[in-house]
Amino acid sequence: MTTLRVIIDEMLSPTPGSVARYSEELTRGLIASAPSNCFVEAFVSASTEAEYALIADRLPNLARLHKSALSRRELRASWQHGFTRVPGNGMLHATSLLAPLRRHDRLNRGDQIVVTVHDTVAWTRPESIGSRQASWSRAMLKRAEKHADAIVVPSHTVAEQLEGIANFGDRVRVISGAASTSLRVPENVDERAAELELPERFLLAIGGLEPHRGIDHLIRALRDLDDDVELLLVGPEPGDESVAEFVAAQGLGAERVRCLGTLSNDDLSIAFDHAAAFIYPNLDVGFGMPVLEALSFGIPVVHSDAPALLELAADAGVVVEREPSEGYAEALSEGISRVLNDAAFAERLFYAGQDRARAFSWRMSAEKVWQLHADL
């Protein structure tokens, strides 16, 4: 019997997002695609009974769940300094840089550690994630450089960026994610859309005013769009003062931008389904799972020319150049206007987006992970 232990702590992240969905979806895929006599166990930091129940519900065929005695914060600090281990031995797969990276015997004992690097923001735009998170990421990558048997990245873009940051040689393997299988429009879609008070015509975006997200440029772009076009932001809580103040500073009415907070999978699906377009103006990104999810719904996607997004979306979205920075808002408004005012073009994007999204699957990603561990 062969066991693959997966670190799924990101699944319970206090700020759920793409990495949380990635951890859940990949683990589910690993379970479903496990070779004969292979089983998947998981490891998570000390959590609440409700969170353990959530894991059991979403990963019902998990062979075993190992529960650490350390909280998430304590575990991050402990593993940063090389302390504590995960129960058992053999194959260990981390869905982020959070892993017990330390000396181990792969040749004689069969122990192996694979970690995942989703992006290089901690090096390219550390101010966007805060000094503490950036420092932790840099420290963990140094440990990975020394102890990891392989590094999984979601795109060739991240692989190329890592070449200038660390010396991993041939240990880097590109294994992309896919659109979340949990995003499906529920049966009570009309009722729930009314409860969410979704406007007649709106743009959907994810994130707040963190510098690397480009939401500030998107809000400025609203000045050149019709007054009836509203922007809904997933992530920032309703009434977010920083967003409200920025909107007012641009001379826009408060009704033009609304913060939705964190949405459930059903509500996010409804928002994708009803949006006139999904806008992803991010200046720096490693993969762009929300773009892939929007493409799977067939809604027009307007995104920046960040290399990872060009790699991901191919020709299925509207590309907007980030430079020069002072012209980015105007370029965004032009791209958005094109999909809002050209029905035939928007229809072509509908089919192109769904075709592109079908090129990715969690089953394929999971099988590549199994093959990676077999190669090791």
C-alpha atoms as one frame of an Amber mdcrd trajectory, in Angstrom:
protein
   0.000   0.000   0.000   1.327   3.443  -0.985   0.187   6.608   0.742   0.403
  10.185  -0.478   0.114  12.716   2.335  -1.174  16.139   1.270  -0.842  19.372
   3.249  -4.297  20.942   2.837  -4.033  23.767   5.360  -4.662  26.362   2.645
  -8.135  24.882   2.256  -9.033  26.435   5.628  -7.320  29.763   4.987  -8.883
  32.687   6.907  -8.897  34.577   3.592 -10.349  31.997   1.171  -9.480  32.459
  -2.463  -7.924  30.722  -5.439  -5.245  28.898  -3.434  -7.882  27.533  -1.047
  -9.936  26.232  -3.973  -6.774  24.868  -5.590  -5.921  22.867  -2.448  -9.388
  21.388  -2.228  -9.787  20.633  -5.926  -6.333  19.099  -6.367  -6.738  16.879
  -3.307 -10.121  15.707  -4.543  -8.543  14.970  -7.905  -5.689  13.052  -6.282
  -8.195  10.898  -4.424 -10.237  10.220  -7.564  -7.208   9.391  -9.716  -5.197
   7.382  -7.174  -3.515   4.349  -8.769  -4.368   0.878  -7.508  -3.347   0.326
  -3.869  -2.547   4.018  -3.435  -4.321   6.150  -0.864  -4.473   9.836  -0.010
  -4.173  11.170   3.527  -4.215  14.828   4.531  -2.614  16.999   7.169  -4.047
  20.187   8.619  -3.204  22.556  11.475  -5.306  22.550  14.655  -8.792  23.597
  13.580 -12.366  23.685  14.827 -14.727  20.716  14.748 -16.768  22.575  12.132
 -13.688  22.859   9.915 -12.869  19.171  10.328 -16.471  18.406   9.358 -16.126
  20.636   6.280 -13.058  18.668   5.180 -14.900  15.382   5.692 -17.823  16.695
   3.641 -15.751  18.010   0.741 -13.162  15.213   0.707 -15.340  12.221   1.615
 -12.954   9.533   0.369  -9.904  10.811   2.200  -8.165   7.812   3.792  -7.200
   9.730   6.918  -6.958  13.254   8.277  -3.952  14.045  10.455  -4.674  16.919
  12.852  -1.762  18.948  14.164  -1.697  20.145  17.764  -0.379  23.494  16.484
  -2.520  26.350  15.223  -1.985  27.630  11.686   0.153  30.531  12.924   2.250
  28.256  15.156   2.673  25.697  12.386   3.849  28.340   9.897   6.446  29.605
  12.361   7.543  26.096  13.323   8.035  24.891   9.767   9.803  28.112   8.826
  12.531  27.155  11.300  12.574  23.449  10.451  10.786  22.132  13.541   8.053
  19.444  13.797   7.211  16.758  11.293   4.199  15.198   9.642   3.138  11.713
  10.831   4.257   8.815   8.644   6.822   8.658   5.870   6.964   8.380   2.121
   5.403  10.819  -0.324   4.434  14.278   0.917   2.784  16.899  -1.283   2.227
  20.497  -0.157  -0.311  22.613  -2.060   1.675  25.740  -1.134   5.039  26.583
   0.428   3.685  25.501   3.814   5.591  22.256   4.310   7.923  20.568   6.847
  11.006  21.165   4.731  13.957  19.453   6.313  16.630  16.868   5.555  15.151
  13.510   4.548  16.237  10.268   2.888  14.581   9.887  -0.506  16.928   7.230
  -1.891  16.906   4.747   1.008  13.622   5.448   2.807  11.530   6.703  -0.084
  10.726   9.970   1.715  10.017  12.849  -0.644   8.711  16.392  -0.302   7.090
  18.392  -3.106   5.952  21.984  -2.587   3.903  24.402  -4.697   4.829  27.977
  -5.591   1.775  29.807  -6.925   3.427  33.133  -7.763   6.471  35.314  -7.116
   4.672  38.356  -5.698   6.764  38.132  -2.511   9.764  39.074  -4.668   8.270
  41.225  -7.422   5.690  43.196  -5.392   6.246  42.438  -1.674   4.354  45.564
  -0.600   1.174  44.015  -1.994   1.088  41.178   0.521   2.734  42.804   3.518
   6.262  42.506   4.865   5.483  39.584   7.202   3.977  37.365   4.506   6.667
  38.316   2.010   9.419  37.525   4.527   7.843  34.150   5.355   7.525  33.238
   1.665  11.140  34.121   0.960  12.337  32.104   3.969  10.275  29.069   2.944
  11.541  29.215  -0.631  15.101  29.121   0.687  14.205  25.989   2.642  12.590
  24.542  -0.488  15.735  25.273  -2.477  17.682  23.216   0.037  15.265  20.388
   0.879  12.426  20.025  -1.673  12.630  17.176  -4.167  10.425  19.028  -6.659
   8.673  22.361  -7.053   5.239  22.532  -8.676   4.322  25.811 -10.390   1.040
  26.619 -12.172   2.535  28.213 -15.287   5.656  28.501 -17.398   5.692  32.163
 -16.403   6.294  31.317 -12.745   8.883  28.719 -13.747  10.818  31.374 -15.650
  10.503  33.885 -12.815  11.869  31.369 -10.305  15.019  30.955 -12.388  16.069
  34.430 -11.311  15.207  33.858  -7.654  16.497  30.399  -6.703  18.532  27.557
  -8.136  16.151  24.619  -8.522  17.731  23.146 -11.636  15.439  20.549 -13.181
  13.289  20.180 -10.067  10.571  22.586 -11.323   7.472  20.975 -12.842   4.659
  22.996 -14.466   1.274  21.585 -13.447  -1.611  23.986 -13.901  -4.911  24.086
 -12.079  -8.391  24.265 -13.593 -11.741  25.929 -13.017 -13.312  25.006  -9.701
 -15.829  22.171  -9.984 -17.668  23.653  -7.005 -18.829  26.660  -9.032 -22.237
  25.710 -10.424 -25.322  27.850 -10.830 -27.895  26.630  -8.251 -31.522  25.892
  -9.034 -32.779  28.945  -7.104 -30.664  31.256  -9.243 -33.321  33.933  -9.849
 -34.356  34.086  -6.214 -30.786  34.309  -4.982 -29.829  36.893  -7.623 -32.657
  39.084  -6.347 -31.439  38.670  -2.765 -27.938  39.710  -3.850 -29.506  42.743
  -5.549 -27.489  42.228  -8.701 -27.789  45.208 -11.088 -29.165  44.941 -14.608
 -25.719  45.476 -16.143 -22.561  45.078 -14.108 -18.881  44.249 -14.270 -17.435
  41.701 -11.867 -13.938  41.799 -10.390 -12.127  40.194  -7.472 -10.015  41.986
  -4.887  -9.558  45.309  -3.165  -7.061  48.110  -3.550  -3.917  46.045  -3.040
  -1.407  47.529  -5.531  -0.832  44.356  -7.574  -4.546  43.800  -8.264  -5.046
  46.889 -10.439  -8.530  47.540  -9.060  -7.666  51.228  -8.695  -7.134  51.427
 -12.468 -10.412  49.604 -13.038 -12.353  52.040 -10.852 -10.832  54.958 -12.775
 -11.925  53.238 -15.996 -15.563  53.546 -14.900 -15.376  57.296 -15.547 -15.303
  56.601 -19.305 -18.121  54.036 -19.253 -21.890  54.573 -19.321 -23.357  55.676
 -16.006 -25.541  52.564 -15.793 -22.503  50.241 -15.716 -21.755  49.233 -12.123
 -18.752  47.409 -10.710 -19.176  44.648  -8.127 -16.091  43.620  -6.153 -15.771
  40.190  -4.557 -13.576  40.210  -1.451 -13.845  43.644   0.173 -16.622  43.777
   2.740 -19.751  45.884   2.080 -19.121  49.438   3.155 -15.339  49.138   2.860
 -14.196  52.681   3.641 -10.979  52.581   1.623 -12.878  51.600  -1.522 -15.645
  54.141  -0.874 -13.132  56.948  -0.371 -11.236  56.026  -3.531 -14.452  55.901
  -5.575 -15.469  59.334  -4.304 -12.008  60.723  -5.087 -12.526  59.717  -8.726
 -15.708  61.775  -8.909 -17.909  58.682  -9.148 -21.200  58.158  -7.361 -21.202
  55.633  -4.526 -23.667  53.460  -6.479 -21.094  52.780  -9.227 -18.998  50.412
  -7.078 -20.332  47.887  -4.585 -18.353  45.498  -2.402 -19.882  42.032  -1.985
 -17.521  40.557   0.606 -16.610  36.866   0.462 -19.189  34.897  -1.532 -20.202
  31.274  -1.206 -19.580  29.055  -4.221 -23.254  29.291  -5.205 -23.335  33.079
  -4.964 -20.057  33.459  -6.845 -21.463  31.209  -9.555 -24.539  33.419  -9.827
 -22.367  36.537 -10.016 -20.303  34.981 -12.827 -23.459  33.877 -14.621 -25.107
  37.328 -14.491 -22.093  39.581 -15.107 -21.798  41.464 -18.385 -18.034  40.930
 -18.191 -15.365  39.759 -15.782 -12.427  42.123 -15.400  -9.035  40.916 -14.157
  -6.692  43.929 -14.230  -3.996  42.310 -12.053  -0.522  43.670 -12.631   1.225
  40.537 -11.366  -0.169  36.993 -11.204   1.113  33.431 -11.275  -1.837  31.681
 -12.909  -5.211  33.435 -12.695  -7.732  30.787 -11.669 -10.607  33.343 -11.523
 -10.007  34.073 -15.207 -10.320  30.387 -16.029 -13.484  30.138 -13.932 -15.018
  33.133 -15.711 -14.110  31.626 -19.087 -15.851  28.398 -18.073 -19.074  30.391
 -17.596 -18.686  31.888 -21.054 -18.781  35.515 -19.936 -16.439  37.961 -21.701
 -13.143  38.391 -19.867 -11.020  41.526 -20.019  -7.564  40.994 -18.514  -4.149
  42.581 -18.345  -1.204  41.514 -20.462   0.558  39.959 -17.464   2.548  37.041
 -18.973   0.786  34.328 -16.942  -2.618  35.570 -18.138  -1.513  35.570 -21.775
  -0.353  31.999 -21.247  -3.600  30.990 -19.557  -6.297  32.700 -21.622  -4.571
  32.479 -25.017  -6.980  34.275 -27.393 -10.127  33.699 -25.335 -10.165  37.106
 -23.617  -9.597  40.783 -24.338  -6.001  41.725 -23.553  -5.220  45.180 -22.144
  -1.662  46.491 -21.963  -0.517  47.558 -18.503   2.018  50.069 -19.767   2.188
  52.962 -19.760   0.687  52.925 -16.275  -0.922  56.347 -16.645  -2.895  55.075
 -19.632  -3.978  51.740 -18.150  -7.392  52.958 -16.933  -8.249  54.327 -20.373
  -7.093  51.117 -22.034  -9.284  49.106 -19.659 -12.326  51.232 -20.464 -11.732
  50.702 -24.191 -11.495  46.945 -23.751 -14.611  46.850 -21.587 -16.564  49.043
 -24.006 -15.759  46.644 -26.802 -17.406  43.674 -25.090 -20.348  45.719 -23.782
 -21.207  47.320 -27.127 -20.417  44.583 -29.641 -22.826  41.687 -29.165 -21.306
  39.596 -31.963 -17.834  39.954 -30.454 -19.142  39.051 -26.989 -20.773  35.937
 -28.445 -17.479  34.845 -30.011 -15.819  35.238 -26.619 -18.556  33.067 -25.090
 -17.559  30.060 -27.206 -13.827  30.790 -27.140 -13.869  31.033 -23.348 -15.645
  27.747 -22.795 -13.367  25.991 -25.284 -10.290  27.325 -23.511 -11.575  26.329
 -20.065 -12.142  22.753 -21.253  -8.409  22.471 -21.995  -7.802  22.299 -18.229
  -9.030  19.657 -15.795  -8.304  18.695 -12.204  -8.156  15.046 -13.220  -5.308
  15.816 -15.600  -3.547  17.961 -12.976  -3.861  15.232 -10.338  -2.545  12.551
 -12.686   0.507  14.718 -13.380   1.112  15.042  -9.629   0.935  11.270  -9.198
   3.364  10.890 -12.104   5.722  13.438 -10.546   5.889  11.478  -7.307   6.358
   8.244  -9.260   9.258   9.833 -11.152  10.888  10.796  -7.880
